[in-house]
Amino acid sequence: MSEPSKNQSEQEPQVLVVGPGGIAMESSGGGESEGKSITEMVEQPAKVMRIGGMIRQLLEEVKAAPLDEASRARLREIHKSSIKELEDGLAPELVEELERLSLPFTEGTVPSEAELRIAQAQLVGWLEGLFHGIQTTLFAQQMAARAQLEQMRRALPAGMMPPGAEEEPQSGHRSSGPYL
């Protein structure tokens, strides 16, 4: 009877708990998490943003105009070099994920417009997911810092508030001036 339960635990999906800073806190199962936030995994954010903008613009161009064979061959090379440049700006974990998801074009052939659109759209979607993850992490960090500041303010003894750090009214809204 112990064998099926052991087998079930091997097949259960792993659950990753992410803390307010976007850092993996704990994991169910045997996997070890390194505790890196997504913002730490993007080593060169400006470069990743520039390449992401370029790839998005290329996708719009591929959608808008018919492409001849030379244009498709050129876009294939741009796509390949864009992925290489992206990999230079990402942590190894994200590079591995990108390599798993972005399959190379068939060697020796020029991709069709549809293949180019799919490859570009996939890359744009992956980058948008990465950017959303970064935004979510930054928002969570900001909220955690705000909560910590409020907790520190409440811990101060009465009358010890620093100048300019007046307590907000309990009703949850601020007044717009001294007369209102």
Residue, then its C-alpha position, 0 to 999 in steps of 0.5 A: m500500500s505504501e507503493p501507490s502513495k510514493n508513486q502518487s507523490e512523484q506524479e503530483p505537480q510542484v507548487l511554488v509559493v512566491g512571496p511579496g518580493g517575487i521571490a520563491m519562498e517554498s516549494s512542495g516536492g523535491g525541487e530546490s528553488e534558488g530564491k531569485s526574483i524575476t527582476e534579478m533574472v533579467e541581467q540587462p533590462a534596457k537591452v531586453m526592452r529594446i530588443g522586445g520593442m524591435i521584435r514587436q515592430l517587426l511583427e507588425e511589419v510582417k503582418a502589414a505587408p507581403l514579403d518576398e523571399a529575400s525579406r523572409a530570409r532576412l527576417r529569419e536571420i534577424h529573428k535568430s540574432s534577436i534571440k541570441e542577443l536576448e539570451d545575453g541579457l537574461a539569467p541562465e534559467l530564462v535562457e533555458e526557458l526561451e530555448r525550450l520555447s523558441l524552435p529554430f527554423t528549418e536549416g536551408t529553407v526560407p520560412s513562409e510568412a506564416e512561420l515568421r508571424i508565428a515565431q515573432a508572435q510567440l517571442v513577443g508573447w514570451l517577452e510580454g509575459l516576462f515584462h508582466g512578471i517584472q511589473t508584478t514583482l515591482f508592484a509587490q515589492q512596493m506594496a511590501a515596503r509600504a506595509q512595512l513603513e506603516q507597521m513602523r509608523r504604528a510602532l512609534p510611541a504617541g507623539m514621536m512621529p517625525p515632522g511631515a509624516e502626519e497620520e492619515p485619517q481613519s476614514g481612509h481618505r485624505s483631505s485636500g487642504p487645511y480648510l476642507 
